[in-house]
């Protein structure tokens, strides 16, 4: 006897559309890499990617770094913001088996 599943169909997008604030954030992060000539790869991870592929808004962007600590990168971001005459941002570091970082960008 075969059973049928009637789970709702979920539409998954092929690409991620950035809103204006997200584009500004990602552009700024790339500017930091270029300004300091950092050979670091930034990868967006976590629920933000899932939500964007599902067409949902998400305000929690996790960035993974391949060759430097999050705290070091956040310090570079703040140094760059100072160089541009912009306000430095708060940094929160979370210790949890490995060092993760959370950087809260306040962009109006």
MODELLER restraints for C-alpha pairs under 7 A, 6 or more apart:
rsr = mdl.restraints
at = mdl.atoms
rsr.add(forms.Gaussian(group=physical.xy_distance, feature=features.Distance(at['CA:11:A'], at['CA:54:A']), mean=6.48, stdev=0.5))
rsr.add(forms.Gaussian(group=physical.xy_distance, feature=features.Distance(at['CA:12:A'], at['CA:53:A']), mean=5.53, stdev=0.5))
rsr.add(forms.Gaussian(group=physical.xy_distance, feature=features.Distance(at['CA:12:A'], at['CA:54:A']), mean=5.05, stdev=0.5))
rsr.add(forms.Gaussian(group=physical.xy_distance, feature=features.Distance(at['CA:13:A'], at['CA:53:A']), mean=4.94, stdev=0.5))
rsr.add(forms.Gaussian(group=physical.xy_distance, feature=features.Distance(at['CA:13:A'], at['CA:54:A']), mean=6.21, stdev=0.5))
rsr.add(forms.Gaussian(group=physical.xy_distance, feature=features.Distance(at['CA:13:A'], at['CA:55:A']), mean=6.97, stdev=0.5))
rsr.add(forms.Gaussian(group=physical.xy_distance, feature=features.Distance(at['CA:15:A'], at['CA:53:A']), mean=6.81, stdev=0.5))
rsr.add(forms.Gaussian(group=physical.xy_distance, feature=features.Distance(at['CA:16:A'], at['CA:52:A']), mean=5.85, stdev=0.5))
rsr.add(forms.Gaussian(group=physical.xy_distance, feature=features.Distance(at['CA:16:A'], at['CA:53:A']), mean=5.91, stdev=0.5))
rsr.add(forms.Gaussian(group=physical.xy_distance, feature=features.Distance(at['CA:32:A'], at['CA:77:A']), mean=6.07, stdev=0.5))
rsr.add(forms.Gaussian(group=physical.xy_distance, feature=features.Distance(at['CA:32:A'], at['CA:80:A']), mean=6.31, stdev=0.5))
rsr.add(forms.Gaussian(group=physical.xy_distance, feature=features.Distance(at['CA:40:A'], at['CA:65:A']), mean=6.62, stdev=0.5))
rsr.add(forms.Gaussian(group=physical.xy_distance, feature=features.Distance(at['CA:40:A'], at['CA:66:A']), mean=6.11, stdev=0.5))
rsr.add(forms.Gaussian(group=physical.xy_distance, feature=features.Distance(at['CA:40:A'], at['CA:67:A']), mean=5.96, stdev=0.5))
rsr.add(forms.Gaussian(group=physical.xy_distance, feature=features.Distance(at['CA:41:A'], at['CA:65:A']), mean=5.86, stdev=0.5))
rsr.add(forms.Gaussian(group=physical.xy_distance, feature=features.Distance(at['CA:41:A'], at['CA:66:A']), mean=5.66, stdev=0.5))
rsr.add(forms.Gaussian(group=physical.xy_distance, feature=features.Distance(at['CA:42:A'], at['CA:63:A']), mean=6.27, stdev=0.5))
rsr.add(forms.Gaussian(group=physical.xy_distance, feature=features.Distance(at['CA:42:A'], at['CA:64:A']), mean=5.76, stdev=0.5))
rsr.add(forms.Gaussian(group=physical.xy_distance, feature=features.Distance(at['CA:42:A'], at['CA:65:A']), mean=5.07, stdev=0.5))
rsr.add(forms.Gaussian(group=physical.xy_distance, feature=features.Distance(at['CA:43:A'], at['CA:63:A']), mean=5.52, stdev=0.5))
rsr.add(forms.Gaussian(group=physical.xy_distance, feature=features.Distance(at['CA:43:A'], at['CA:64:A']), mean=5.01, stdev=0.5))
rsr.add(forms.Gaussian(group=physical.xy_distance, feature=features.Distance(at['CA:43:A'], at['CA:65:A']), mean=6.54, stdev=0.5))
rsr.add(forms.Gaussian(group=physical.xy_distance, feature=features.Distance(at['CA:44:A'], at['CA:61:A']), mean=6.95, stdev=0.5))
rsr.add(forms.Gaussian(group=physical.xy_distance, feature=features.Distance(at['CA:44:A'], at['CA:62:A']), mean=5.76, stdev=0.5))
rsr.add(forms.Gaussian(group=physical.xy_distance, feature=features.Distance(at['CA:44:A'], at['CA:63:A']), mean=4.68, stdev=0.5))
rsr.add(forms.Gaussian(group=physical.xy_distance, feature=features.Distance(at['CA:44:A'], at['CA:64:A']), mean=6.23, stdev=0.5))
rsr.add(forms.Gaussian(group=physical.xy_distance, feature=features.Distance(at['CA:45:A'], at['CA:62:A']), mean=5.37, stdev=0.5))
rsr.add(forms.Gaussian(group=physical.xy_distance, feature=features.Distance(at['CA:45:A'], at['CA:63:A']), mean=6.02, stdev=0.5))
rsr.add(forms.Gaussian(group=physical.xy_distance, feature=features.Distance(at['CA:45:A'], at['CA:64:A']), mean=6.63, stdev=0.5))
rsr.add(forms.Gaussian(group=physical.xy_distance, feature=features.Distance(at['CA:46:A'], at['CA:62:A']), mean=6.13, stdev=0.5))
rsr.add(forms.Gaussian(group=physical.xy_distance, feature=features.Distance(at['CA:48:A'], at['CA:58:A']), mean=5.62, stdev=0.5))
rsr.add(forms.Gaussian(group=physical.xy_distance, feature=features.Distance(at['CA:48:A'], at['CA:60:A']), mean=6.21, stdev=0.5))
rsr.add(forms.Gaussian(group=physical.xy_distance, feature=features.Distance(at['CA:48:A'], at['CA:61:A']), mean=5.60, stdev=0.5))
rsr.add(forms.Gaussian(group=physical.xy_distance, feature=features.Distance(at['CA:51:A'], at['CA:57:A']), mean=6.53, stdev=0.5))
rsr.add(forms.Gaussian(group=physical.xy_distance, feature=features.Distance(at['CA:51:A'], at['CA:58:A']), mean=6.33, stdev=0.5))
rsr.add(forms.Gaussian(group=physical.xy_distance, feature=features.Distance(at['CA:70:A'], at['CA:100:A']), mean=6.50, stdev=0.5))
rsr.add(forms.Gaussian(group=physical.xy_distance, feature=features.Distance(at['CA:70:A'], at['CA:101:A']), mean=4.99, stdev=0.5))
rsr.add(forms.Gaussian(group=physical.xy_distance, feature=features.Distance(at['CA:71:A'], at['CA:93:A']), mean=6.89, stdev=0.5))
rsr.add(forms.Gaussian(group=physical.xy_distance, feature=features.Distance(at['CA:71:A'], at['CA:101:A']), mean=6.58, stdev=0.5))
rsr.add(forms.Gaussian(group=physical.xy_distance, feature=features.Distance(at['CA:74:A'], at['CA:91:A']), mean=6.88, stdev=0.5))
rsr.add(forms.Gaussian(group=physical.xy_distance, feature=features.Distance(at['CA:74:A'], at['CA:103:A']), mean=6.73, stdev=0.5))
rsr.add(forms.Gaussian(group=physical.xy_distance, feature=features.Distance(at['CA:78:A'], at['CA:88:A']), mean=5.07, stdev=0.5))
rsr.add(forms.Gaussian(group=physical.xy_distance, feature=features.Distance(at['CA:78:A'], at['CA:89:A']), mean=6.49, stdev=0.5))
rsr.add(forms.Gaussian(group=physical.xy_distance, feature=features.Distance(at['CA:81:A'], at['CA:87:A']), mean=6.35, stdev=0.5))
rsr.add(forms.Gaussian(group=physical.xy_distance, feature=features.Distance(at['CA:81:A'], at['CA:88:A']), mean=5.99, stdev=0.5))
rsr.add(forms.Gaussian(group=physical.xy_distance, feature=features.Distance(at['CA:82:A'], at['CA:88:A']), mean=6.46, stdev=0.5))
rsr.add(forms.Gaussian(group=physical.xy_distance, feature=features.Distance(at['CA:89:A'], at['CA:104:A']), mean=6.78, stdev=0.5))
rsr.add(forms.Gaussian(group=physical.xy_distance, feature=features.Distance(at['CA:89:A'], at['CA:105:A']), mean=6.31, stdev=0.5))
rsr.add(forms.Gaussian(group=physical.xy_distance, feature=features.Distance(at['CA:90:A'], at['CA:103:A']), mean=6.98, stdev=0.5))
rsr.add(forms.Gaussian(group=physical.xy_distance, feature=features.Distance(at['CA:90:A'], at['CA:104:A']), mean=6.37, stdev=0.5))
rsr.add(forms.Gaussian(group=physical.xy_distance, feature=features.Distance(at['CA:91:A'], at['CA:102:A']), mean=6.61, stdev=0.5))
rsr.add(forms.Gaussian(group=physical.xy_distance, feature=features.Distance(at['CA:91:A'], at['CA:103:A']), mean=5.30, stdev=0.5))
rsr.add(forms.Gaussian(group=physical.xy_distance, feature=features.Distance(at['CA:91:A'], at['CA:104:A']), mean=6.72, stdev=0.5))
rsr.add(forms.Gaussian(group=physical.xy_distance, feature=features.Distance(at['CA:92:A'], at['CA:101:A']), mean=6.56, stdev=0.5))
rsr.add(forms.Gaussian(group=physical.xy_distance, feature=features.Distance(at['CA:92:A'], at['CA:102:A']), mean=5.42, stdev=0.5))
rsr.add(forms.Gaussian(group=physical.xy_distance, feature=features.Distance(at['CA:92:A'], at['CA:103:A']), mean=6.43, stdev=0.5))
rsr.add(forms.Gaussian(group=physical.xy_distance, feature=features.Distance(at['CA:93:A'], at['CA:100:A']), mean=6.56, stdev=0.5))
rsr.add(forms.Gaussian(group=physical.xy_distance, feature=features.Distance(at['CA:93:A'], at['CA:101:A']), mean=4.98, stdev=0.5))
rsr.add(forms.Gaussian(group=physical.xy_distance, feature=features.Distance(at['CA:93:A'], at['CA:102:A']), mean=6.17, stdev=0.5))
rsr.add(forms.Gaussian(group=physical.xy_distance, feature=features.Distance(at['CA:94:A'], at['CA:100:A']), mean=5.58, stdev=0.5))
rsr.add(forms.Gaussian(group=physical.xy_distance, feature=features.Distance(at['CA:94:A'], at['CA:101:A']), mean=6.01, stdev=0.5))
